[in-house]
Amino acid sequence: MKNYIIKKLSAVREGQLLEFYAKVYKNIDKEFVKNLRWQYRINYNKFEPIVIIVEDKIIGHAGLIPGEVENQGQKYSVIWGADFDILPEYRSKGYGKILVKEWMRICPHQISFGNNLSFRLFRKLNWKTNFSTNRKVYPINYSKIIPIIKNFKLSISDNLIRYFLKKSLKDKKLIKPEKISEKIIERLPKLEKREEQSLVYVVRDESWFNWRLIESPYKNDIFFFEDNNEFIIARVFYQNKVKRLNVLYTNAINSGKNIFKLLLKWSVENEIDFIWHITNSSKNSSQLFSTIYKKKMNFAFNTSSPSLFQGLERGLVNIQGIDGDIDHIARER
């Protein structure tokens, strides 16, 4: 193993970062680097992503997003794992383990929706896993997301599905979303409802919502849907020529599927190809979503607190698409 250096992200030259990201991700440009301060919430506290450097070249990267969780009335500072990677030619040489160990020293409480590479390392370092969080998808345009239909370019299937969906939703009103705004942000912390105090919650205050939504480089893509005190915050964007609607956040009052039906009608009318939603399995707000398109998320955690450990074993009860980097990690490896 060659000599290595561990550095904070802020101590690394932009050119070095771009060179690394260009090797790891496709279609990366300078805008990606410009958004790093927002993406990793740099300057929120002392926690900051790190890289491992060999011969003046970044060979590994361990991102993080600082935040808080609450367990039985006590708040804990945590770091969300994000964007962990080692260049292929340096894997299986011990650099990944070194980087993760250094990353774990940043904060005593760590949580992550890890990619496969980081997940394997986390397990070797005695992290624990919980699979109560699910990614759910409601497909509208099957010709864009199912390979056999996509390959034959059967666009007629999209027209037929939209026709029958419109027919089934004809009694539902067409909801009119608002662009996300500071006025909306002011309401959100008050609408955070906690029903099970014994479980671990992600803490989201006005400052957190402001960072995550108002300061987001994707702000213009974020919409607020509301009906009878039920609401959904969603991001609409294109990825690989597919028009997605990612449900970022929905309030706890959504015990049924009414607001999701209204969201579906809006999506059908506005050429959305599929709806994406992240939720804890104990939540029933996504009855609209089929179990066929459900996928368990790789949620892992490590903490020095026995009390927090016990809570995290049951998962994060209010986890959603707005948390971690699972929404804006729209980067192809």
PEPEJO-V739521 format. One line per field, one symbol per residue. psi: psi as a letter, one per 30 degrees, with the letter a starting at -180 (. if undefined). A space follows every 10 residues. Layout:
# PEPEJO-V739521
psi = ???
This chain:
# PEPEJO-V739521
psi = klklkkllef gkkeeeeeee effelkhkaf eeefgeeeeg hkfeafkkll lkkkhgkkfl kjlljkallk jhfkkkklkk kkhklkkefg lggfeeeeee eeeffekfjk lkikleeeee eeefgglllk hfkkkkkjke jffffjeeee eghiffeeee eeeeeeefgf fkljkjllkk leeeeffeef fjkjfjfflk kkkjaeeeee eeeefkfgef gkljkkkhgk lkklkklkkh gkjljjjekk lffifageee eeeeeeeefg gkelkkkklk ffkgfhffkk fegkkkkikl lklfjeeeee efffljegkl fflbgfeghh kk.
